[in-house]
Amino acid sequence: MSFRTLLLGAVSTLALAGLAHAETLTIATVNNGDMVRMQKLAEDFTKKNPDIQLEWVTLEENVLRQRVTTDIATKGGQYDVMTIGTYEVPIWAKQGWLLPLDGLASDYDADDLLPAIKDAVSYEGKLYASPFYGESAMVMYRKDLAEKAGVTIPEKPTWDQIAEAAKKMTDKSTETYGICLRGKAGWGENMALLTAMANSFGARWFDEKWTPQFDQPEWKKALTFYTDLMKEAGPAGASSNGFNENLALFQTGKCGIWIDATVAASFVTNPKESKVADQVGFALFPTGGVENHGNWLWAWNLGIPAGTQKAEAAQKFVSWATDKAYTELVASKEGWANVPPGTRKSLYANPEYEKAAPFAKITLQAMNAADTSKPTVKPVPYTGGQFVAVPEFQGIGTAVGQQFSAALAGSIKVDQALQSAQQLTTREMTKGGYIK
């Protein structure tokens, strides 16, 4: 046997051994566009880290939340990296369910994170998740349909102005609906929109003594307004529509106004994905008679469960997916308008991004307008914005969301939905020891 043959054999053996010792990270993520793009670009990570392989579990939002919550609470160890929201991070960090991110790469630059987002993913001064993209909520609308209908949507609209415009932009004979709003039940689906909307009408989930407030006039006004408007100017089957369903309606030209997460702006203005890309205008989240623009503030983040056996490799991946170099990678492949928004100060100081993204200024304005420490105009014992930052909210929010989705579908009346919401929330908060 020649020396060359022996050498090749040894190299092959070492290569096989390397593969055998390669770690596989299992990553649970939501099926939103930015995360799907991350998977397509992940070859950049595996080339730089040939000893780490990636396995993706991509799920619809409600299913993702259910699976990762069950896994982390039971220390199941099924996932090494989880896509989680700003709601979960401080609660799970306090429980000891997440690892602090103290092993991120030296060029990660945590000081570059937008302060509100950094605070939302920290606990006791430590980072427990890394923001992948951040968002507030805003109005996205068809300028051509508004002009045709003879309506103007101001930069700071009221809900009444939105309703008037939506009704005039509706033409059901051509399947053109004036407005698309979330109706799919879930604490992070319809209740994100409806909590922010109720805040903008002056409502609150609880008073200072944790008594639920669904029996108060502000909630009735908000929910009645929502169901009436959707019935008159919304699409059929709206009670099944969440973020992705409404995005599809808007991109295919079937929706005049869409009020949802600011992250959608790059999708609706992308000519490769949207038929109406050159006709989109933007405005702040509407107000309903009080000076509150919904206070929606959210980030999808990458966190590492305490049960993982692969913490070092997981931190390498989290660093790669959320640092400034990843932003530049997306820009080089997809253009600056499509980079993950809402997490870093440097992005909004970048003239290339500002030039490519007509929505950059108003996105930052919307995020800066949010004050999750004071989510409502009336005093409350909680923080949150479009959610209530207590562990019980995940269950209560979804149960209330089911009632409100049923009201939207017309299977129950608004009064009945509010009464049920009041009863079930009172029961759970009493059980949790909040109400004495």
Secondary structure, DSSP 8 states (H G I E B T S, - for coil): --HHHHHHHHHHHHHHHHHHT-EEEEEEEE--HHHHHHHHHTHHHHHH-TTEEEEEEEE-HHHHHHHHHHHHHTT----SEEEEETTHHHHHHHHT-B-------TT--GGGB-HHHHHHTEETTEE-SEEEEEE-EEEEEEHHHHHHHT----SS-BHHHHHHHHHHH-BGGGTBEEEE---S-STTTHHHHHHHHHHHTT--SB-TT--B-TTSHHHHHHHHHHHHHHHHHS-TTGGG--HHHHHHHHHTT-EEEEEEEGGGHHHHT-TTT-TTGGGEEEEE--BSSSS------EEEEEE-BTT-S-HHHHHHHHHHHHSHHHHHHHHHHH-GGGS--SSBHHHHT-HHHHHH-TTHHHHHHHHHH--TTS-SSS--S---SSS--STTHHHHHHHHHHHHHHHHHTSS-HHHHHHHHHHHHHHHHHHTTS--
